[in-house]
Amino acid sequence: MEPPREQTDEAEGPPPPALARRYDVARSCLRCHERKVRCDKAVPCSTCLRAKTPCRYPGPERVKRRSARLPGPRAAPGPGSQERATAPAKLESTSAASTSALTPPEGILVKDGGSTRYINEVLFSRVLDQERELQSAIGSPASARGPEEWTPTLGFDGLLSNPRLSVDVSCLYPTRRQAAQLWQIYQNNVDPLLKLLHLPTMQPVIFAAINDPEHVRPDLGALLFSVYFAAVTSICAAEVQLLLGIDQQSALARFQRGLEVHLHNGSFLDAPTIMSMQAMSIYLMCRRYSSGGPSGWTLNGLLIRAAQWIGLHRDGEHFHLPPFDCEIRRRVWWQILGYDARVAEDHGLSTSGFSGLCDTKLPLNVDDRDLRPGMDALPASKPQWTEMTMFLVAAEMNQAMRQVSQLSVAVLNGNDKMASLKQLLAAVKARMEVRYLQHCDANIPIQKAALLLGRVLINKLDVLVRQQYLRGLGAEEAAAAATEDTLALACDTIEIGIELKTDELLSNYRWLFSTFTQYHLLTYALWHLRVRPEVPCADRAWEVVDRSFSMTEVPGQWPSLGSKWNVLRKLRDKAQAARAALLRARDAPVGVTVSENVDVAEGNAGQVGGETAFADADGMAWDIDSICFPSFLGYLPAFE
């Protein structure tokens, strides 16, 4: 262990030259040194050669460490600040660890029709980079999808063109009776999950707009139509037909056009307001149920820029805004960040989200009745279930995922990194349990939904941390180190996710949970079943995986499955081939070994240096490092 170095100020002028350091003895390669294994010091060394990984040795010079990022401005502690975590404070403990020079995030470009597509998401880019066959699932959607699969029809052009040219906005409004019913549906099915609106304040405003829709200002009109769009999304097609007298797709298109007209009339891109931001946030979260294309992620990029324009990324206390306004702004900002991470994962993109300066605090854990315009100070967060608990469970776990991603690229040796990750995981688990989950009553639908969602996100984080131990191991070493406990945890979590979608108590919220696809956990389970098809819990794991696939691939369900799901299909095919080979090997004639039988059946397990190389005939190395751990540098915004 080297003595700590003094930090120097590098704010001005070029950095001083690196200090030369000569070694009198041969050094282990970087990979062996990090993993604490013996290195034969050959070029390349035998360990790296067997693992088929690049072998690099330390050079004669040491690069001077860069100083830690400068913290952002901090607000003076306000009421309830002891119960609230700020974004910069949460990341401060990990940002100092990642002080080495950063390179651009890894990613690949794949052919997508007549264009290209960039992908850099943690599990996705390396899989596609290793196997060109899977890239065809991106560029040839027609061949990858069956004819029975539904293709979404919703587009969105109201911000980029003039929607007034072809529509009379007055014909888009529902009747007052229909509007009142849609508002009630929104309060029952959508508001408990998103909690963007302060209902005691908005209730009279909404009804005033329903009674006189022709004279509402544009941002309120946009909010009204986003509420209608969300309500229609949250109920079944038969209910829509009964309420509005038209089919569900026509109703969605009608209310989306009304939103577009009002956003255009209000010059949303040039003059965004809190109300128009709320309208777009509600619309985008609900639109994802009907349209799974990348346009949702692109539109949220516009929303992030609009949010920056009105300063939502900076906490309102800095600007001495009224306490009530500060709290509403926090709700909108954290909803935008959460959606950005969620939709990015759908398309194989890094979930780092906003990468600029951000010090907006998390909202308080309070009920709407605890807040009112004109209040002098905010109340303290409540140590109990509130209307904001569901929102905060998702927001805090989204923040924890980013912290784990930062520690994953910190300049620490393997043992220190794992200790830090385990410590962070334990802290997150304790915090979520004490602050939120222990207060959830599983007999109450929305509280059960929060409890199950919290379990899913915590377990997903746990699996991610466990995988860090496998990072850098060769294919056979990773397969040997893959524990049955981790596979069981992944399967348990997938089952909880299925419960979120199927529990009758949660039917009002199914519209949202049906869009939650556990890409990461399914990828890990399929990798594990591929490299260790003989694992004792394989039958149970396959049952969980197959159930998840069958639920996701029901024709007419949300939304078009898209290219990422096509890749998961191909991964499942490979895992099924390994399972079939294992079963044939068990029935093989006496004298034929299991490994020989697998080689003959699949032609995929060549011998390198006396060790089995887990690779397919087409050249894809089934190494957990290459599948699950591309560069995490894309996860390193200054503040989030």
N, C-alpha and C positions, 0 to 999 in steps of 0.2 A: 504493500500500500504506500503510495507516494504522499509526502506531506502536502497539505493544501497550498494552493498558490494564492497570492494576493491579487485581488481584482483591481484593474486599472481603468481609468476613464478613457474610453475610446470614442468619445462623442465627436472629437475634432481631429483632423489630420489622418494620414494613413496609419494602419496598425504597424507596430514595431516588427522587425524581422523575427521569424521563428527561431527559437534557440536550437542549435545543432546538438545532437546527442549521439554519441558513438557507442556501439555495443561491442564488447569483447568476446561474447559467446553467441552461438547460433540461437535464433529466436524461434518459438513456435509460431505457426501461422495464426492469423487473427481468429479464424473460426475455432480452432482447437483451443486457443487461449481463452476465448469467451466461454466455451463449453467445459473447460477444465479437464481436458482429456490429453493423453500423451500424443505428441506429434513427432513423426520421424524426421521432420525438417527437410524432406525431399521437396522438389519443385516439379509437379505438385505433390503434396504429401499423400500418403496412402489413404488416410481417412477421408479427405476431400475427394479423392479419386473414386473411392467406393460410393460415396454419397452423390457423385456427379454434381458437385457444387464448385464454384470458382475458389481457387486457393490463393490467398493473398497474404503477404508478409508485411510487418511494419517497416516503414522506411527509416532513413537515418535522421530524419528531422521530426520534431513534434510541433504540431500546429497549435498556436496560442489559442486558448479558449476565449470565446467571445463573451462579453458581459451579458448578463441576463436582460431580458426585455424590460424597458422602462414601464412601470405601472401607470395605468391611466388615472385621471383625476378622480378623487374620492369625494363623496358627499359627506357632510357632517351627519353623525348618527341621528336618525329620526325615530319617531315612535315605532315600536315593534321591531327595531333593527336587530335586537338580540335574537329574535325568532326568525330572522330572514337572512338568507344567504345572498350575497351579491356575486355577479359573474366573475369580476376580477379577483375577488378574495378567494373564490373557490379554485381558481386556476393558478393562484400565486404559488401554491406549494409544489406544483408540478412544472411550471414554466422555467424555473431556475435550473431544473435538471436537464432540460433540452436546450443547451446553449451552444451546441456545435453548429458549424455552418450547414445550412440546409440546401438541398438540391431541389429542382422542381419535382412535383409529385409524379410518381410513375403512372403510366397509363398506356393505352394502345389505341390505334385507329383501326377500325375494321370497315370493310366495305358495306354500305347500306344502300342497296339499290344503285342509283346514279350518283350517290354522295358518299360521305364517310361519317363515321360516328366515333366519338371519343368516349372511352370507358376507363375509369380508374378506381372503381369501388373495391373494397378490401378483398372480397372473395371472388370477384367476377373477372377482373382484368387478367390475373395470372392464369386462371383456367383457360381463358380464350387465347392467351399468349402461348400457352403450352400446346394447344391442340387446334389446328386450323379447321378440323371437321366441325367443331362447335361454333366457329365463326359463321359458318353457313347458316346457322339458326338465326343469326342477326340479319343477314342480308337477304334471306329468302323466306319471308314470313308466310307466303302462300303455301310453300312446301312443308313448313313446320307446323301449320295449324290445320286442323280438320275442317271440312266444310260446315260442320254443325256448329262451330264456335261463332258466337255473336260478335259483330264488329260495331264499336260505338259510333254514333253519328254526330255527337255534339262537337262543334268547333267553337272558335271564339275569335271574332274579328272586330268587335266594337271599339277597342282601344286604338286600333291601327287604321280603321276606315270610318266612314260616316254612316252609321246605321240608320239615320233619319231619312235617307233617300228612299227607302223601300218599306217603311212601316209607319203606321199611325199609332203612337204610343198609347192613346186612349183605349184602343181595342185590346191591349195586352193585360189590362187590369182585370182581376177577378171581381165578382160581385162583392158587396160589403159582407154578406153572409159567408160567402166562401173565404174571403180574406180573414174574417174573424176566426173561422175554423182552422185555417192554415196557421195563423198566429198561435193558436192553442196547441196545435200539433208540434210546432217548433218548440214551444216551452216544455212539452212532455218528452220529445225524442231527441232534440238537438242541443238545446241550451245546457242541460246537465253535463254534457260531454265537452262542449267548447267553452262555455262560460265567458263569452266575450262581452255580453251586454249586461248592464246593470238594470235588472227588470223593474224595480220600483220606479226608476227614472224613465225608462223607455216605454213602459206600458201606456201612459197617457199620450205620449208622442206618437206611438204606433197607431193607436185608435183614432187620433186626430187625423193622421194621414189616410187611414182607411176610409174615414168619413168624407174627406175632401182630397182625393188623390190628384186632381188636376192642378192643384196649387202648392204641392209640396216642393221644397227645394231639391235640386238634383241629388245631393248626397243622401238625403233621407229617402228619396225615391229608389235609389240604388240599394239601400239597406232593406227597404220593403220588399223589393223583388228577390234579393238574396234570401230573405226569410221564406218567401213563397217557394223558391227553388229548393231550399233545404228541407222544408216540410214535405214536398212531393217526393224528394229523394228518400225520406225516412219511412215511407209507407209503401204498401204493396200496390201493384198495378190495379187490382180490383177496387181498392179503396180510392185511388185517384179517379178512376172512371165513375165511381158512385158520387164523389164529391164535386168534380169539375165537368163531368160529361165528355171528357176526351181521354185518349190514352196517355200513359205516363210519359213516353218520349215526346209527344206533342206538347204536353204541359211543361216539361223541362225546357224544351226549345223556346217556348213562348216566354217563360219567366227569365230565361237567360237573355233573350233579346231585350226585354224590359230593363234588365240590369245594364246591358251594354249601352242602351240609349241614354240612360241617366248618367252613367259614368262619362259618356262622351259630352253630354250637355254640361256636366260639372267640370270639364277639363281635368279629369283625374290625373293625367300624367304631368300637368303643369301646376295644378292647385289641389293636391290631395288633402283630405281632412280626416280626422279620427273616424267619423261616421262612414266615409267612403272606404277607409281602410278596413273597418269592421265588415262592411259589405263584401269586399273582395276576399277577406279571410274566410268568412262563412261560405261563400260561393266556392272557393277553391277546394276546401276540405270536403264539401259535399259533391263537387264535380268529379272527384276522384272515383266515386262509386260508379259513375256512368262512363267515364273516359279515362283509360289508363295510359294514354299516350304521353310523350314528353312535353306537350304543350303546357301541362299543369306546372311542371317544374320551371319552364321558361316564364310563364306568367307570374310565378312566385318571385322570380328574379326582379321583375318590374315592381312587385309589391315591396321587396326589400329596399330597392332604391327610393321608392316613394316614402317608405318609413324613415329612411335616413334623411330625406328632404325635410321632414317635419320633426326630426330629432328623436324618434322613438328609441334609437339605439343608445341614447344618453338618458340617464335617470332624470325625471322631472325635478327632483329636489335640487339639482344643480342650478336650475333656472328659477327657483322659488315659485314653482307652479302650485296651485292649490292642492292639498293632499288628495282630494277625490280625483282630480284630473291625473295626478301622478299614478294612481292605482289603475285607472282605466287604461292608460298608456302602457303600463307594464303588461296587462293582460294581452293587449294586441301584439306587442313585440314578441312575447314568448310564444304566442300561437303561431306567428309567422315563422319563427325559428324551428319550432317543432314540426310544422308541415314541411318545411324545406328539407329537413333530415329524412322524414318519412318517404317523401316522393322521390328523393334522390336514390334511396336504396332500391326503389322499384326499377330503376333504369341503370343500375351498375355504376353509379357515380358516388364519389366520396361524400359522406354526410357531414363534412366539416361546416357546411352552411356559411353564414355570414363571416367574413374574414377581416372586418374592420374593427376599430375601437368600439367597444361596447361595455357599458357599466350599468345597464339597466337592471334593477333589482327584480327578484322574483315577486309576484304578487303575494299578498297576505293570505293566510288560511282563515278567511272570515266569510260570513254570509253576506248576501246583498243588503240585508236589513241593517248591517253594522256600518254601512257606508252611506253617506249622503252628500250632495253638493253643498258647499259652503261650510263644511266642518273644518274646525281649526287644526285638528291633529288626527292622524290615523290611529285606529285601535291596535292592540297587540294581536298577533296571530293566536288562534285558539288551539289548545291541545286536545282537539276532538274533531269529529267529522263535521265538515262544513260543505257548503255548496262549491267551494273552490278546491276541495281535496282531490277530486278526480283530475282536475286540470294540473295540480301541482305534482301529483304522482308521475304523470307523463313528463312534465317539464324538468323535474329534478333528475329523473333517470336519463333523460336525453343529455343533460349536463354531465352526469356521471360517465356516460359512454365517451364523451369527448375527453374527460380527464384520463380515462384508461388509455385512450388512443395516444394522448400526449406522453404518458409514462412509457408506452410501448416503444417510443423512439428516443427516450432519454439516454444520455451518455452514461450508462451505468453498466457494471458487469452483470452477468446473468443472475447471480445470487441476490445482489442488491436490487435489481429490477423486479425480480419475483417477490422479494420481501415487500417492496413498496406497493406493488400491485395487490398483493394479498391484504396489506394493511388498508389500502384504499377500499377494496371490496368489503372488508369487514366493517369499515366506517359507514359505507353506503348502506349496507344491510341494516346496521343498527339504527341509523338515522331514519330510514324509510319505515322501519317497524315502529319506532317510538313516536315519530311525528304523525304518521298517517295510517299504516295498515292495521295496527292494533285497535284503532277506533272504528274499523269497518264492520258492520253487521251484515253477515252473509245472507240474512233473510230479507234484506232490503235491496231491490234490484240494482240501483245505481251504486250502492256501497259494495255489493258483491262484484260488480263490474270493475270498480277501482281495485279491490283486493286481488282479483284474478290478473288484471293488467299489471299490477305491481309485481306479482309473483313471476309473470312471464318476463318482464324486463330485468328483474334482479337475477333470475336464473340465466338469462341470455348473457348478462354481464359476467356471471360466474363461469360460464362455458368459455367465453372469450379470454378471460384471465387464465384459465387452465390450459388453453391452447398455447399461451405464451411459453409454457415449459417445453412444448414440442418444436418451437421455432428454432431453426438452424440445424435440427437433426436430419440425418439422411433418411431415405425412404424406409429402410428396414428398421432403423432405430426408432423412428417416429411410430411405426406400426407396433413395435414391441412396447413402446411407452404409452400408447393410447389405452387408457384404462376403461374398464367396463363401467365404472362409476360415472365418468363423463358422458358416455353414450346414454346411460340410463337417465342422467340429468337432462340431456338434450331431448330425449323421448318424453320425459315427464313434462317438460316445458311445451313441447308441441301439443301434447294432450290438453294442457291448460288452455292453450290458444284455441284448440278445437271446441272446448267447453264454452269459451267466450262467444263462439259463433252459433252454438247449438242449444244453449240453455234457454228454456222457455221463459224464465224470469227476465232474461235479457233481450227479449225479442224486439223491444222498442229501440235497442241500440245496435241491432244486427247490421244495419246499413253501414255502420262504421267498422265494426269488428270483422265483417266479411272481407274488408280490404286489407286486413293484416295478414300478410303471407310471411311465414318464418323462413326466409331465404337462408339466413346464416345457419340456423339450427338444422335445417334439412340438408344443407351442403355438408355440414360436419357429420351428420348421421350417415349420409351416403358414402362419404370418404371412409369413415370407420368400417362400415359394412363391406367396403371394397377391399381394404387392406387387411381386415381381420374378419373374414366371412364366417369363421368358426366360433366367434365370440358367443358365450353361453346365452346371452339375452338377444341373440339375433332374431329369433322368431317374433319376440315381442316388438323389437325395433322395426322389423319389416311390417308388422301389423299397423304400427303408428304411421310409418311413412306412407304406406298404401292408402290408409284412411285419409291422410292429409291430401294426397294427390287426387283421390276420388272426389273429395269435397270441393277442391279447387277447380276441377275440370268438368263440373256439371255444366252442360250447355245452357246458355242464357244467364249464367251467374256473372258476378262482377269479375273485372270488366274483360276486355280482350286480354288473353293471358300474356301476350308479349314475348319478346325474345329472351328475356332472362329465365322465364319458366321453361322455354324450349331447351335451354342449356341444362336446367335441372333434370329434364326428361332424359337427356342423353347421359347424364351422370348416373341416373337410376338404372339405365340400361347396362352400364358398365358394372355397377354393383350387383345387378341381377346375374350377369354373366359370371362373375366371380363366385356367387352363391351356387349357381348351377354346376360350375366346375368342381367346387368342393363336394357337392352331393355325388357327382360322378366319381370323384376320387375315393369317396367312402365305399363305393361299390366296385372299386377297381380290383382286378385279379391280384392274387397274392404275388408279391415280388415287384409290383409297380408302386413306387412311393407316391405320396400325395403331391409333392412338388413336381415330380415327373408328369403325373397325370394332369396337373394344372397347366404345365408347360404345353403338353400336347393338346389339351382342350382349348386353351386360349392363345397359346403362342406369345405369352406376355411376360414371362418371368425369367429373363436371362440371368446367367450367373456372372457376376463381376467380382473378382477377388474373393471368391468363396462365399459371397453374400447374395441373397436374392434381390434383384433390382425391381422394385414395384413399378412397372411401366407397362403400358398397353402396346399392342403390336404397332399402332400408328405413332408411337413415340411419346405419348403423354406420360410423364413421370408423376406417379401418384404420391407425391411428397407433400405432407401437410404444410411445409414451409412455403412451397410454391403455390398451393391452392389457397391457403387461408391467410398468408402474410405477405402481400406485396407491401410496397412502401407505405408507411402510415404518415408520410410527410404532408400529404394532402389534408391531414386532420389537425394541422397546427396553425389555426388562426391566432392572431395576437390576443384577442379577447373574443369570447362568444357568450 
